[in-house]
Amino acid sequence: MARMQPQDKERFKRLEALTPVEAVKSWVKGDFGMGDEPALISAIREGTRISLSDDGLEDAILDAMDEGLNAPSCLQLLAVGS
């Protein structure tokens, strides 16, 4: 799978270094910029057994946000959905 090259590699590295729950929290709170999704997805996958496709992961996070789930509950939902 080809990864998008981020415009700001340092920002990508900082986001990619987040723990999975921190990355989900950032996503749920909208605390990221346009194009940061690949770094957040990479961080979410680190140390987890989430096998959803990137699109499936994004859809699941958006669904969890619609349901008002917090980051830990969202991450648990992602793991169960894999």
PyMOL Python script that loads the backbone (N, CA, C, O; Angstrom):
from pymol import cmd

cmd.read_pdbstr("""\
ATOM      1  N   MET A   1       0.846  -1.174   0.000  1.00  0.00           N
ATOM      2  CA  MET A   1       0.000   0.000   0.000  1.00  0.00           C
ATOM      3  C   MET A   1       0.893   1.240   0.000  1.00  0.00           C
ATOM      4  O   MET A   1       1.830   1.342   0.792  1.00  0.00           O
ATOM      5  N   ALA A   2       0.597   2.160  -0.880  1.00  0.00           N
ATOM      6  CA  ALA A   2       1.374   3.394  -0.962  1.00  0.00           C
ATOM      7  C   ALA A   2       0.904   4.368   0.104  1.00  0.00           C
ATOM      8  O   ALA A   2      -0.295   4.549   0.315  1.00  0.00           O
ATOM      9  N   ARG A   3       1.859   4.986   0.767  1.00  0.00           N
ATOM     10  CA  ARG A   3       1.527   5.983   1.785  1.00  0.00           C
ATOM     11  C   ARG A   3       1.728   7.363   1.200  1.00  0.00           C
ATOM     12  O   ARG A   3       2.663   7.594   0.435  1.00  0.00           O
ATOM     13  N   MET A   4       0.841   8.285   1.566  1.00  0.00           N
ATOM     14  CA  MET A   4       0.995   9.666   1.127  1.00  0.00           C
ATOM     15  C   MET A   4       2.230  10.252   1.800  1.00  0.00           C
ATOM     16  O   MET A   4       2.496   9.999   2.975  1.00  0.00           O
ATOM     17  N   GLN A   5       2.962  11.024   1.049  1.00  0.00           N
ATOM     18  CA  GLN A   5       4.100  11.715   1.628  1.00  0.00           C
ATOM     19  C   GLN A   5       3.603  12.995   2.293  1.00  0.00           C
ATOM     20  O   GLN A   5       3.025  13.851   1.622  1.00  0.00           O
ATOM     21  N   PRO A   6       3.813  13.135   3.578  1.00  0.00           N
ATOM     22  CA  PRO A   6       3.348  14.347   4.258  1.00  0.00           C
ATOM     23  C   PRO A   6       4.175  15.550   3.849  1.00  0.00           C
ATOM     24  O   PRO A   6       5.358  15.437   3.528  1.00  0.00           O
ATOM     25  N   GLN A   7       3.529  16.699   3.870  1.00  0.00           N
ATOM     26  CA  GLN A   7       4.241  17.928   3.554  1.00  0.00           C
ATOM     27  C   GLN A   7       5.207  18.281   4.670  1.00  0.00           C
ATOM     28  O   GLN A   7       6.301  18.782   4.408  1.00  0.00           O
ATOM     29  N   ASP A   8       4.820  18.029   5.899  1.00  0.00           N
ATOM     30  CA  ASP A   8       5.646  18.333   7.055  1.00  0.00           C
ATOM     31  C   ASP A   8       6.041  17.018   7.721  1.00  0.00           C
ATOM     32  O   ASP A   8       5.283  16.453   8.510  1.00  0.00           O
ATOM     33  N   LYS A   9       7.228  16.547   7.393  1.00  0.00           N
ATOM     34  CA  LYS A   9       7.669  15.234   7.889  1.00  0.00           C
ATOM     35  C   LYS A   9       7.821  15.211   9.409  1.00  0.00           C
ATOM     36  O   LYS A   9       7.575  14.179  10.034  1.00  0.00           O
ATOM     37  N   GLU A  10       8.216  16.315  10.004  1.00  0.00           N
ATOM     38  CA  GLU A  10       8.355  16.366  11.464  1.00  0.00           C
ATOM     39  C   GLU A  10       6.990  16.236  12.140  1.00  0.00           C
ATOM     40  O   GLU A  10       6.855  15.539  13.146  1.00  0.00           O
ATOM     41  N   ARG A  11       5.997  16.898  11.594  1.00  0.00           N
ATOM     42  CA  ARG A  11       4.640  16.789  12.144  1.00  0.00           C
ATOM     43  C   ARG A  11       4.155  15.346  12.011  1.00  0.00           C
ATOM     44  O   ARG A  11       3.563  14.801  12.943  1.00  0.00           O
ATOM     45  N   PHE A  12       4.401  14.725  10.857  1.00  0.00           N
ATOM     46  CA  PHE A  12       4.006  13.338  10.643  1.00  0.00           C
ATOM     47  C   PHE A  12       4.659  12.449  11.701  1.00  0.00           C
ATOM     48  O   PHE A  12       3.996  11.593  12.286  1.00  0.00           O
ATOM     49  N   LYS A  13       5.940  12.646  11.945  1.00  0.00           N
ATOM     50  CA  LYS A  13       6.650  11.828  12.944  1.00  0.00           C
ATOM     51  C   LYS A  13       6.075  12.023  14.341  1.00  0.00           C
ATOM     52  O   LYS A  13       5.933  11.060  15.095  1.00  0.00           O
ATOM     53  N   ARG A  14       5.740  13.273  14.692  1.00  0.00           N
ATOM     54  CA  ARG A  14       5.157  13.545  16.019  1.00  0.00           C
ATOM     55  C   ARG A  14       3.802  12.851  16.165  1.00  0.00           C
ATOM     56  O   ARG A  14       3.527  12.229  17.192  1.00  0.00           O
ATOM     57  N   LEU A  15       2.971  12.957  15.152  1.00  0.00           N
ATOM     58  CA  LEU A  15       1.654  12.320  15.221  1.00  0.00           C
ATOM     59  C   LEU A  15       1.769  10.798  15.203  1.00  0.00           C
ATOM     60  O   LEU A  15       1.042  10.110  15.919  1.00  0.00           O
ATOM     61  N   GLU A  16       2.666  10.284  14.398  1.00  0.00           N
ATOM     62  CA  GLU A  16       2.860   8.844  14.289  1.00  0.00           C
ATOM     63  C   GLU A  16       3.376   8.253  15.602  1.00  0.00           C
ATOM     64  O   GLU A  16       3.179   7.069  15.874  1.00  0.00           O
ATOM     65  N   ALA A  17       4.036   9.082  16.413  1.00  0.00           N
ATOM     66  CA  ALA A  17       4.593   8.621  17.690  1.00  0.00           C
ATOM     67  C   ALA A  17       3.562   8.606  18.819  1.00  0.00           C
ATOM     68  O   ALA A  17       3.866   8.144  19.919  1.00  0.00           O
ATOM     69  N   LEU A  18       2.363   9.096  18.571  1.00  0.00           N
ATOM     70  CA  LEU A  18       1.321   9.062  19.601  1.00  0.00           C
ATOM     71  C   LEU A  18       0.976   7.615  19.930  1.00  0.00           C
ATOM     72  O   LEU A  18       1.142   6.726  19.094  1.00  0.00           O
ATOM     73  N   THR A  19       0.500   7.382  21.139  1.00  0.00           N
ATOM     74  CA  THR A  19      -0.020   6.059  21.465  1.00  0.00           C
ATOM     75  C   THR A  19      -1.325   5.888  20.689  1.00  0.00           C
ATOM     76  O   THR A  19      -1.915   6.878  20.256  1.00  0.00           O
ATOM     77  N   PRO A  20      -1.784   4.649  20.506  1.00  0.00           N
ATOM     78  CA  PRO A  20      -3.052   4.464  19.795  1.00  0.00           C
ATOM     79  C   PRO A  20      -4.209   5.251  20.405  1.00  0.00           C
ATOM     80  O   PRO A  20      -4.994   5.855  19.674  1.00  0.00           O
ATOM     81  N   VAL A  21      -4.323   5.253  21.717  1.00  0.00           N
ATOM     82  CA  VAL A  21      -5.436   5.974  22.341  1.00  0.00           C
ATOM     83  C   VAL A  21      -5.265   7.491  22.182  1.00  0.00           C
ATOM     84  O   VAL A  21      -6.257   8.202  22.020  1.00  0.00           O
ATOM     85  N   GLU A  22      -4.043   7.991  22.226  1.00  0.00           N
ATOM     86  CA  GLU A  22      -3.807   9.422  22.007  1.00  0.00           C
ATOM     87  C   GLU A  22      -4.177   9.809  20.571  1.00  0.00           C
ATOM     88  O   GLU A  22      -4.733  10.882  20.335  1.00  0.00           O
ATOM     89  N   ALA A  23      -3.862   8.930  19.620  1.00  0.00           N
ATOM     90  CA  ALA A  23      -4.190   9.212  18.223  1.00  0.00           C
ATOM     91  C   ALA A  23      -5.700   9.232  18.012  1.00  0.00           C
ATOM     92  O   ALA A  23      -6.219  10.109  17.321  1.00  0.00           O
ATOM     93  N   VAL A  24      -6.404   8.276  18.601  1.00  0.00           N
ATOM     94  CA  VAL A  24      -7.867   8.261  18.490  1.00  0.00           C
ATOM     95  C   VAL A  24      -8.443   9.505  19.172  1.00  0.00           C
ATOM     96  O   VAL A  24      -9.362  10.134  18.648  1.00  0.00           O
ATOM     97  N   LYS A  25      -7.904   9.853  20.329  1.00  0.00           N
ATOM     98  CA  LYS A  25      -8.384  11.042  21.052  1.00  0.00           C
ATOM     99  C   LYS A  25      -8.199  12.292  20.197  1.00  0.00           C
ATOM    100  O   LYS A  25      -9.094  13.134  20.123  1.00  0.00           O
ATOM    101  N   SER A  26      -7.046  12.413  19.556  1.00  0.00           N
ATOM    102  CA  SER A  26      -6.778  13.545  18.686  1.00  0.00           C
ATOM    103  C   SER A  26      -7.790  13.591  17.548  1.00  0.00           C
ATOM    104  O   SER A  26      -8.294  14.656  17.194  1.00  0.00           O
ATOM    105  N   TRP A  27      -8.079  12.419  16.980  1.00  0.00           N
ATOM    106  CA  TRP A  27      -9.026  12.338  15.871  1.00  0.00           C
ATOM    107  C   TRP A  27     -10.428  12.714  16.338  1.00  0.00           C
ATOM    108  O   TRP A  27     -11.107  13.515  15.696  1.00  0.00           O
ATOM    109  N   VAL A  28     -10.861  12.134  17.459  1.00  0.00           N
ATOM    110  CA  VAL A  28     -12.207  12.369  17.978  1.00  0.00           C
ATOM    111  C   VAL A  28     -12.405  13.850  18.326  1.00  0.00           C
ATOM    112  O   VAL A  28     -13.481  14.408  18.109  1.00  0.00           O
ATOM    113  N   LYS A  29     -11.365  14.469  18.861  1.00  0.00           N
ATOM    114  CA  LYS A  29     -11.461  15.879  19.245  1.00  0.00           C
ATOM    115  C   LYS A  29     -11.278  16.812  18.049  1.00  0.00           C
ATOM    116  O   LYS A  29     -11.501  18.018  18.165  1.00  0.00           O
ATOM    117  N   GLY A  30     -10.872  16.261  16.897  1.00  0.00           N
ATOM    118  CA  GLY A  30     -10.626  17.104  15.734  1.00  0.00           C
ATOM    119  C   GLY A  30      -9.342  17.893  15.857  1.00  0.00           C
ATOM    120  O   GLY A  30      -9.182  18.944  15.237  1.00  0.00           O
ATOM    121  N   ASP A  31      -8.426  17.378  16.665  1.00  0.00           N
ATOM    122  CA  ASP A  31      -7.166  18.062  16.955  1.00  0.00           C
ATOM    123  C   ASP A  31      -6.070  17.609  15.988  1.00  0.00           C
ATOM    124  O   ASP A  31      -5.009  17.147  16.409  1.00  0.00           O
ATOM    125  N   PHE A  32      -6.339  17.747  14.693  1.00  0.00           N
ATOM    126  CA  PHE A  32      -5.351  17.393  13.674  1.00  0.00           C
ATOM    127  C   PHE A  32      -5.669  18.195  12.428  1.00  0.00           C
ATOM    128  O   PHE A  32      -6.750  18.773  12.314  1.00  0.00           O
ATOM    129  N   GLY A  33      -4.744  18.230  11.508  1.00  0.00           N
ATOM    130  CA  GLY A  33      -4.934  19.009  10.296  1.00  0.00           C
ATOM    131  C   GLY A  33      -5.264  18.141   9.095  1.00  0.00           C
ATOM    132  O   GLY A  33      -5.141  16.917   9.136  1.00  0.00           O
ATOM    133  N   MET A  34      -5.677  18.788   8.051  1.00  0.00           N
ATOM    134  CA  MET A  34      -5.989  18.100   6.811  1.00  0.00           C
ATOM    135  C   MET A  34      -4.736  17.367   6.314  1.00  0.00           C
ATOM    136  O   MET A  34      -3.660  17.957   6.216  1.00  0.00           O
ATOM    137  N   GLY A  35      -4.885  16.110   6.011  1.00  0.00           N
ATOM    138  CA  GLY A  35      -3.766  15.317   5.532  1.00  0.00           C
ATOM    139  C   GLY A  35      -3.010  14.592   6.632  1.00  0.00           C
ATOM    140  O   GLY A  35      -2.070  13.850   6.345  1.00  0.00           O
ATOM    141  N   ASP A  36      -3.406  14.792   7.901  1.00  0.00           N
ATOM    142  CA  ASP A  36      -2.736  14.121   9.025  1.00  0.00           C
ATOM    143  C   ASP A  36      -3.266  12.710   9.271  1.00  0.00           C
ATOM    144  O   ASP A  36      -2.708  11.969  10.081  1.00  0.00           O
ATOM    145  N   GLU A  37      -4.333  12.339   8.581  1.00  0.00           N
ATOM    146  CA  GLU A  37      -4.957  11.043   8.817  1.00  0.00           C
ATOM    147  C   GLU A  37      -3.991   9.866   8.678  1.00  0.00           C
ATOM    148  O   GLU A  37      -4.027   8.964   9.515  1.00  0.00           O
ATOM    149  N   PRO A  38      -3.120   9.835   7.645  1.00  0.00           N
ATOM    150  CA  PRO A  38      -2.200   8.697   7.534  1.00  0.00           C
ATOM    151  C   PRO A  38      -1.297   8.524   8.760  1.00  0.00           C
ATOM    152  O   PRO A  38      -1.016   7.395   9.163  1.00  0.00           O
ATOM    153  N   ALA A  39      -0.842   9.630   9.354  1.00  0.00           N
ATOM    154  CA  ALA A  39       0.007   9.537  10.547  1.00  0.00           C
ATOM    155  C   ALA A  39      -0.806   9.026  11.731  1.00  0.00           C
ATOM    156  O   ALA A  39      -0.313   8.217  12.517  1.00  0.00           O
ATOM    157  N   LEU A  40      -2.046   9.490  11.864  1.00  0.00           N
ATOM    158  CA  LEU A  40      -2.895   9.030  12.959  1.00  0.00           C
ATOM    159  C   LEU A  40      -3.230   7.552  12.789  1.00  0.00           C
ATOM    160  O   LEU A  40      -3.235   6.801  13.765  1.00  0.00           O
ATOM    161  N   ILE A  41      -3.510   7.131  11.563  1.00  0.00           N
ATOM    162  CA  ILE A  41      -3.795   5.716  11.293  1.00  0.00           C
ATOM    163  C   ILE A  41      -2.583   4.868  11.648  1.00  0.00           C
ATOM    164  O   ILE A  41      -2.720   3.806  12.257  1.00  0.00           O
ATOM    165  N   SER A  42      -1.412   5.328  11.274  1.00  0.00           N
ATOM    166  CA  SER A  42      -0.180   4.605  11.602  1.00  0.00           C
ATOM    167  C   SER A  42      -0.019   4.473  13.113  1.00  0.00           C
ATOM    168  O   SER A  42       0.354   3.409  13.608  1.00  0.00           O
ATOM    169  N   ALA A  43      -0.299   5.550  13.846  1.00  0.00           N
ATOM    170  CA  ALA A  43      -0.186   5.523  15.311  1.00  0.00           C
ATOM    171  C   ALA A  43      -1.228   4.583  15.917  1.00  0.00           C
ATOM    172  O   ALA A  43      -0.933   3.854  16.865  1.00  0.00           O
ATOM    173  N   ILE A  44      -2.431   4.599  15.378  1.00  0.00           N
ATOM    174  CA  ILE A  44      -3.498   3.734  15.896  1.00  0.00           C
ATOM    175  C   ILE A  44      -3.143   2.266  15.690  1.00  0.00           C
ATOM    176  O   ILE A  44      -3.422   1.435  16.554  1.00  0.00           O
ATOM    177  N   ARG A  45      -2.542   1.946  14.577  1.00  0.00           N
ATOM    178  CA  ARG A  45      -2.195   0.556  14.275  1.00  0.00           C
ATOM    179  C   ARG A  45      -1.021   0.046  15.127  1.00  0.00           C
ATOM    180  O   ARG A  45      -0.895  -1.159  15.340  1.00  0.00           O
ATOM    181  N   GLU A  46      -0.177   0.942  15.606  1.00  0.00           N
ATOM    182  CA  GLU A  46       1.014   0.543  16.366  1.00  0.00           C
ATOM    183  C   GLU A  46       0.616  -0.151  17.664  1.00  0.00           C
ATOM    184  O   GLU A  46      -0.055   0.437  18.512  1.00  0.00           O
ATOM    185  N   GLY A  47       1.026  -1.377  17.809  1.00  0.00           N
ATOM    186  CA  GLY A  47       0.781  -2.108  19.045  1.00  0.00           C
ATOM    187  C   GLY A  47      -0.643  -2.613  19.196  1.00  0.00           C
ATOM    188  O   GLY A  47      -1.006  -3.125  20.254  1.00  0.00           O
ATOM    189  N   THR A  48      -1.456  -2.476  18.153  1.00  0.00           N
ATOM    190  CA  THR A  48      -2.831  -2.977  18.216  1.00  0.00           C
ATOM    191  C   THR A  48      -3.005  -4.055  17.157  1.00  0.00           C
ATOM    192  O   THR A  48      -2.160  -4.230  16.279  1.00  0.00           O
ATOM    193  N   ARG A  49      -4.084  -4.751  17.255  1.00  0.00           N
ATOM    194  CA  ARG A  49      -4.367  -5.798  16.268  1.00  0.00           C
ATOM    195  C   ARG A  49      -5.528  -5.385  15.380  1.00  0.00           C
ATOM    196  O   ARG A  49      -6.389  -6.199  15.049  1.00  0.00           O
ATOM    197  N   ILE A  50      -5.545  -4.144  15.005  1.00  0.00           N
ATOM    198  CA  ILE A  50      -6.613  -3.627  14.158  1.00  0.00           C
ATOM    199  C   ILE A  50      -6.287  -3.978  12.714  1.00  0.00           C
ATOM    200  O   ILE A  50      -5.261  -3.570  12.170  1.00  0.00           O
ATOM    201  N   SER A  51      -7.188  -4.745  12.107  1.00  0.00           N
ATOM    202  CA  SER A  51      -6.939  -5.189  10.742  1.00  0.00           C
ATOM    203  C   SER A  51      -7.868  -4.535   9.722  1.00  0.00           C
ATOM    204  O   SER A  51      -7.866  -4.905   8.548  1.00  0.00           O
ATOM    205  N   LEU A  52      -8.656  -3.568  10.170  1.00  0.00           N
ATOM    206  CA  LEU A  52      -9.521  -2.852   9.242  1.00  0.00           C
ATOM    207  C   LEU A  52      -8.674  -2.148   8.194  1.00  0.00           C
ATOM    208  O   LEU A  52      -7.539  -1.756   8.466  1.00  0.00           O
ATOM    209  N   SER A  53      -9.221  -1.988   7.001  1.00  0.00           N
ATOM    210  CA  SER A  53      -8.548  -1.179   5.991  1.00  0.00           C
ATOM    211  C   SER A  53      -8.488   0.263   6.498  1.00  0.00           C
ATOM    212  O   SER A  53      -9.186   0.617   7.449  1.00  0.00           O
ATOM    213  N   ASP A  54      -7.669   1.082   5.875  1.00  0.00           N
ATOM    214  CA  ASP A  54      -7.598   2.487   6.288  1.00  0.00           C
ATOM    215  C   ASP A  54      -8.967   3.152   6.172  1.00  0.00           C
ATOM    216  O   ASP A  54      -9.377   3.900   7.060  1.00  0.00           O
ATOM    217  N   ASP A  55      -9.675   2.877   5.069  1.00  0.00           N
ATOM    218  CA  ASP A  55     -11.008   3.462   4.892  1.00  0.00           C
ATOM    219  C   ASP A  55     -11.975   2.944   5.948  1.00  0.00           C
ATOM    220  O   ASP A  55     -12.781   3.703   6.486  1.00  0.00           O
ATOM    221  N   GLY A  56     -11.891   1.648   6.244  1.00  0.00           N
ATOM    222  CA  GLY A  56     -12.742   1.062   7.270  1.00  0.00           C
ATOM    223  C   GLY A  56     -12.457   1.649   8.637  1.00  0.00           C
ATOM    224  O   GLY A  56     -13.376   1.883   9.422  1.00  0.00           O
ATOM    225  N   LEU A  57     -11.182   1.889   8.925  1.00  0.00           N
ATOM    226  CA  LEU A  57     -10.790   2.490  10.196  1.00  0.00           C
ATOM    227  C   LEU A  57     -11.353   3.906  10.303  1.00  0.00           C
ATOM    228  O   LEU A  57     -11.898   4.285  11.340  1.00  0.00           O
ATOM    229  N   GLU A  58     -11.218   4.685   9.227  1.00  0.00           N
ATOM    230  CA  GLU A  58     -11.763   6.046   9.230  1.00  0.00           C
ATOM    231  C   GLU A  58     -13.269   6.023   9.433  1.00  0.00           C
ATOM    232  O   GLU A  58     -13.797   6.794  10.234  1.00  0.00           O
ATOM    233  N   ASP A  59     -13.972   5.142   8.713  1.00  0.00           N
ATOM    234  CA  ASP A  59     -15.428   5.044   8.847  1.00  0.00           C
ATOM    235  C   ASP A  59     -15.823   4.662  10.271  1.00  0.00           C
ATOM    236  O   ASP A  59     -16.771   5.221  10.822  1.00  0.00           O
ATOM    237  N   ALA A  60     -15.102   3.712  10.869  1.00  0.00           N
ATOM    238  CA  ALA A  60     -15.412   3.276  12.231  1.00  0.00           C
ATOM    239  C   ALA A  60     -15.205   4.409  13.233  1.00  0.00           C
ATOM    240  O   ALA A  60     -15.989   4.559  14.170  1.00  0.00           O
ATOM    241  N   ILE A  61     -14.163   5.200  13.042  1.00  0.00           N
ATOM    242  CA  ILE A  61     -13.930   6.333  13.942  1.00  0.00           C
ATOM    243  C   ILE A  61     -15.047   7.361  13.791  1.00  0.00           C
ATOM    244  O   ILE A  61     -15.546   7.890  14.785  1.00  0.00           O
ATOM    245  N   LEU A  62     -15.437   7.642  12.560  1.00  0.00           N
ATOM    246  CA  LEU A  62     -16.526   8.600  12.347  1.00  0.00           C
ATOM    247  C   LEU A  62     -17.827   8.095  12.961  1.00  0.00           C
ATOM    248  O   LEU A  62     -18.577   8.872  13.552  1.00  0.00           O
ATOM    249  N   ASP A  63     -18.098   6.795  12.823  1.00  0.00           N
ATOM    250  CA  ASP A  63     -19.293   6.211  13.447  1.00  0.00           C
ATOM    251  C   ASP A  63     -19.225   6.336  14.969  1.00  0.00           C
ATOM    252  O   ASP A  63     -20.216   6.674  15.615  1.00  0.00           O
ATOM    253  N   ALA A  64     -18.049   6.060  15.535  1.00  0.00           N
ATOM    254  CA  ALA A  64     -17.875   6.161  16.989  1.00  0.00           C
ATOM    255  C   ALA A  64     -18.074   7.602  17.454  1.00  0.00           C
ATOM    256  O   ALA A  64     -18.646   7.845  18.517  1.00  0.00           O
ATOM    257  N   MET A  65     -17.599   8.552  16.654  1.00  0.00           N
ATOM    258  CA  MET A  65     -17.787   9.956  16.996  1.00  0.00           C
ATOM    259  C   MET A  65     -19.271  10.302  16.987  1.00  0.00           C
ATOM    260  O   MET A  65     -19.749  11.014  17.871  1.00  0.00           O
ATOM    261  N   ASP A  66     -20.009   9.797  15.982  1.00  0.00           N
ATOM    262  CA  ASP A  66     -21.451  10.047  15.908  1.00  0.00           C
ATOM    263  C   ASP A  66     -22.169   9.482  17.127  1.00  0.00           C
ATOM    264  O   ASP A  66     -23.173  10.033  17.578  1.00  0.00           O
ATOM    265  N   GLU A  67     -21.646   8.377  17.655  1.00  0.00           N
ATOM    266  CA  GLU A  67     -22.243   7.751  18.831  1.00  0.00           C
ATOM    267  C   GLU A  67     -21.788   8.402  20.130  1.00  0.00           C
ATOM    268  O   GLU A  67     -22.278   8.050  21.203  1.00  0.00           O
ATOM    269  N   GLY A  68     -20.851   9.352  20.045  1.00  0.00           N
ATOM    270  CA  GLY A  68     -20.382  10.064  21.228  1.00  0.00           C
ATOM    271  C   GLY A  68     -19.410   9.273  22.080  1.00  0.00           C
ATOM    272  O   GLY A  68     -19.266   9.552  23.270  1.00  0.00           O
ATOM    273  N   LEU A  69     -18.735   8.284  21.490  1.00  0.00           N
ATOM    274  CA  LEU A  69     -17.788   7.477  22.260  1.00  0.00           C
ATOM    275  C   LEU A  69     -16.518   8.263  22.557  1.00  0.00           C
ATOM    276  O   LEU A  69     -16.097   9.104  21.763  1.00  0.00           O
ATOM    277  N   ASN A  70     -15.915   7.983  23.704  1.00  0.00           N
ATOM    278  CA  ASN A  70     -14.624   8.595  24.016  1.00  0.00           C
ATOM    279  C   ASN A  70     -13.521   7.774  23.349  1.00  0.00           C
ATOM    280  O   ASN A  70     -13.796   6.717  22.780  1.00  0.00           O
ATOM    281  N   ALA A  71     -12.285   8.247  23.412  1.00  0.00           N
ATOM    282  CA  ALA A  71     -11.177   7.608  22.709  1.00  0.00           C
ATOM    283  C   ALA A  71     -10.949   6.150  23.124  1.00  0.00           C
ATOM    284  O   ALA A  71     -10.831   5.297  22.244  1.00  0.00           O
ATOM    285  N   PRO A  72     -10.882   5.820  24.430  1.00  0.00           N
ATOM    286  CA  PRO A  72     -10.679   4.419  24.791  1.00  0.00           C
ATOM    287  C   PRO A  72     -11.787   3.494  24.291  1.00  0.00           C
ATOM    288  O   PRO A  72     -11.519   2.377  23.849  1.00  0.00           O
ATOM    289  N   SER A  73     -13.032   3.966  24.365  1.00  0.00           N
ATOM    290  CA  SER A  73     -14.146   3.153  23.876  1.00  0.00           C
ATOM    291  C   SER A  73     -14.096   3.011  22.356  1.00  0.00           C
ATOM    292  O   SER A  73     -14.417   1.954  21.813  1.00  0.00           O
ATOM    293  N   CYS A  74     -13.698   4.063  21.689  1.00  0.00           N
ATOM    294  CA  CYS A  74     -13.557   4.024  20.234  1.00  0.00           C
ATOM    295  C   CYS A  74     -12.469   3.028  19.838  1.00  0.00           C
ATOM    296  O   CYS A  74     -12.665   2.229  18.924  1.00  0.00           O
ATOM    297  N   LEU A  75     -11.330   3.071  20.517  1.00  0.00           N
ATOM    298  CA  LEU A  75     -10.239   2.150  20.224  1.00  0.00           C
ATOM    299  C   LEU A  75     -10.677   0.706  20.460  1.00  0.00           C
ATOM    300  O   LEU A  75     -10.331  -0.188  19.687  1.00  0.00           O
ATOM    301  N   GLN A  76     -11.430   0.486  21.517  1.00  0.00           N
ATOM    302  CA  GLN A  76     -11.937  -0.858  21.794  1.00  0.00           C
ATOM    303  C   GLN A  76     -12.885  -1.300  20.674  1.00  0.00           C
ATOM    304  O   GLN A  76     -12.845  -2.458  20.257  1.00  0.00           O
ATOM    305  N   LEU A  77     -13.722  -0.410  20.192  1.00  0.00           N
ATOM    306  CA  LEU A  77     -14.620  -0.716  19.090  1.00  0.00           C
ATOM    307  C   LEU A  77     -13.834  -1.072  17.818  1.00  0.00           C
ATOM    308  O   LEU A  77     -14.207  -1.983  17.079  1.00  0.00           O
ATOM    309  N   LEU A  78     -12.757  -0.347  17.582  1.00  0.00           N
ATOM    310  CA  LEU A  78     -11.917  -0.633  16.413  1.00  0.00           C
ATOM    311  C   LEU A  78     -11.313  -2.026  16.514  1.00  0.00           C
ATOM    312  O   LEU A  78     -11.259  -2.757  15.525  1.00  0.00           O
ATOM    313  N   ALA A  79     -10.862  -2.393  17.705  1.00  0.00           N
ATOM    314  CA  ALA A  79     -10.246  -3.700  17.897  1.00  0.00           C
ATOM    315  C   ALA A  79     -11.269  -4.817  17.721  1.00  0.00           C
ATOM    316  O   ALA A  79     -10.962  -5.861  17.145  1.00  0.00           O
ATOM    317  N   VAL A  80     -12.473  -4.598  18.211  1.00  0.00           N
ATOM    318  CA  VAL A  80     -13.538  -5.609  18.101  1.00  0.00           C
ATOM    319  C   VAL A  80     -13.980  -5.738  16.650  1.00  0.00           C
ATOM    320  O   VAL A  80     -14.303  -6.834  16.190  1.00  0.00           O
ATOM    321  N   GLY A  81     -13.996  -4.618  15.930  1.00  0.00           N
ATOM    322  CA  GLY A  81     -14.442  -4.635  14.547  1.00  0.00           C
ATOM    323  C   GLY A  81     -13.456  -5.204  13.569  1.00  0.00           C
ATOM    324  O   GLY A  81     -13.774  -5.401  12.396  1.00  0.00           O
ATOM    325  N   SER A  82     -12.251  -5.471  14.046  1.00  0.00           N
ATOM    326  CA  SER A  82     -11.211  -5.996  13.144  1.00  0.00           C
ATOM    327  C   SER A  82     -11.329  -7.482  12.960  1.00  0.00           C
ATOM    328  O   SER A  82     -10.534  -8.079  12.235  1.00  0.00           O
TER     329      SER A  82
END
""", "prot")
cmd.dss("prot")
cmd.show_as("cartoon", "prot")
cmd.util.cbc("prot")
cmd.orient("prot")
